[in-house]
């Protein structure tokens, strides 16, 4: 009877749930665990809403899920009959009634699937999320000897954003059991590990969402292609390479750094390294402008708040670099209004390169004296800071790496002075005028 009610609910509710949830499913490893569950298993998940069960009902389409549910849901007559028909396992949290444990073990013994929200309740505003896990899930899985399938959901239901669920690889409680601890301590330790596993799944899903976002280059390519003829005619870029090795195209993840002389620098860097799609790091103030912010997002730029730097931005950049993409930034941190030197570099660029293990490609932009002159861009050799300073350098080595990167940029500036006949900094111009007078 329970199976028939489940199938009737799934068939009749399939179309409505598409509009309400529009669930996107991710997998930690689809070859190990997909949406199809073979044999008995315990499903655990974070608990974001009363609709979590409804989402999982359609995620695991082929199996009848017998979820443990709080007694408060059984107090309304209609809902009580519906949940009993779906096979809900009542859990009385206010009394010491552990009959739900025996009922769950009996279902697993018959080859069924039991779902548990180990938090046992929804979190309140200001509480950590997810809440600490109770030990019942670990105990039931240990006694039955069945695997636990961890799942994470973002809880985005009836909203513009899609509901997203990630299914993890099955884990066995026996593999996490420590014979040196007693049963109670073991259950608590296993429950903590299961909670960390669910949290890690949530982070993995966030990374995959960001990765999917930054893989979408439709508008980025459209803007590049449509804007290329105008930019090439206006700037007429001339590339100067520091050496023959600098002419080699850099593949995979690369951090492109450049001096900062004006607001059009991203365009110039893109022209200099035209063969790569680049994710530029832009300040939050630009993203706050309606038109500019929309354009930056379409070009897959990365927002950074200079006044309140968030480590999530740093991790985001490192993740993009590790996936083989190009990120461009201006380590001076602000526009340099003098052309006689390159301001000192911030350590952020150095730490990003060391953390990701990606090479750094230095570029120097020469400020044009007039629109009649060609735009000069000097490109240096890619620099592997991790090979020079190791994968885990100290603060002293990080500062040395930053100084080395700054020194390479200064060398490109001097090369620009030697190669460009129109490159005359202000003091040289004044000296030439005095000499002519």
Secondary structure, DSSP 8 states (H G I E B T S, - for coil): -HHHHHHHHHHHHHHHHHHHT--EEEES-TTT--S---SSEEEEE----TTHHHHHHHHTTTS-EEEEEEGGGGSSHHHHHHHHHHT-EEE-TTTT--HHHHHHHHHHHTT-EEEE-TT-S---TTS-SS----SHHHHHHHHHT-EEEEEEE----SSSS--EEEEEEEE-HHHH--TTS-HHHHHHHHHHHHHHHHHHHHHHHHHHHHHHHHH--HHHHHHHHHHHHHHHHHH--EEEESSSGGGS---SSEEEEE---STTHHHHHHHHTTTS-EEEEEEHHHHTSHHHHHHHHHTT-EEE-SSS--HHHHHHHHHHHHTT-EEEE-TT-S----SSS-----HHHHHHHHHHT-EEEEEEE---SSTTS--EEEEEEEE-HHHHH-TT--HHHHHHHHHHHHHHHHHHHHHHHHH-TT---HHHHHHHHHHH-
